[in-house]
Amino acid sequence: MQPYLELIRLEKPTGTILMFWPFAWGLTMAAFKINLPLTSYGFEIVKCFMGAFILRSSACTVNDIIDMNMDAGVERTQHRPLPSGRVSVFAATVYLIMQYAIGVVFFYLAFSNLAIQNRVFFVVAETHLSYSFAIYPLLKRVTYWPQAWLGIAMNFGFITAWMALTSSDTVSNIPLVVVAMAGCWCWTMLYDTIYACQDIRDDMKVGVRSTAILFGTWIRPLLVGCGITFLAMLAAAGYLKTQGPAYFLVSVGGTLVHLVWQYRTVDLANPRSCWENFNRNGQLGWIIWGGLMIDYCLRIVSLDQI
């Protein structure tokens, strides 16, 4: 089982965590809006984590199948199950199909409380999202902007969680969803560019492209731009959603402090530092979620008191 657990990166949970946070943020914002009971919220947040885990697992598997030959030429990835020969392409493909099947069943059952047409919409959307991760490794061969595509795929959970609770009010949700997705997209551009800095030399040898290679010495200005836009979109989402003071103080203010700390401590020429900084973005999610949860819990308590 060990090679198959490595194939879905079970020993490296940061990817799952990064995919989970947009789910959690969208869910908590929606719960705040509709005054969802805390007991129901707990059940929904567990479903969000399971969905993120399933999606991330299949994304890693399909990525390794497509990138097997390239991974063999990169020092950091040459010992993965496929390039090292511990898992065959056929076995990995069967494994991937099983993951896709589990995902379809899970997302159908997860939205069983919705009307059938809404359930079908979410299953189709999440299925296409799973397939979209197969496009990401292909983009690395033809464009220096694969992170731009990843920014959409990694954060679609925000839309899923938000609309699952507020699907009856779709039109008025559009501005908030657009702003939130734009912010999350910038966040993904930031952390995945730092992640790509680990392998710049090897990537150039094997023909892999990334924003880290494209921007070269201009990577830090790119990171600053992404960070500032991310903060601006967080603040705009809070304004549109009429969040309370806790959100702006903890979520927005805390994110500002965390991003400044990241910028001052990361050494983009040091792969170990890049990896540590990438992991720190998983920790950043707690800050944003914390402010959202304080607002949400205060509202639920005030309603109970009434």
DATADA-V325249 format. One record per helix or strand. SS is the DSSP state (A for helix, B for strand). FROM is the first residue (numbers start at 1). TO is the last residue. Records with the same first field share a line. If there is no record, write none. Layout:
SS=FROM-TO + FROM-TO
This chain:
A=2-7 + 14-34 + 38-66 + 68-71 + 89-110 + 116-139 + 146-154 + 156-206 + 211-240 + 245-265 + 271-305
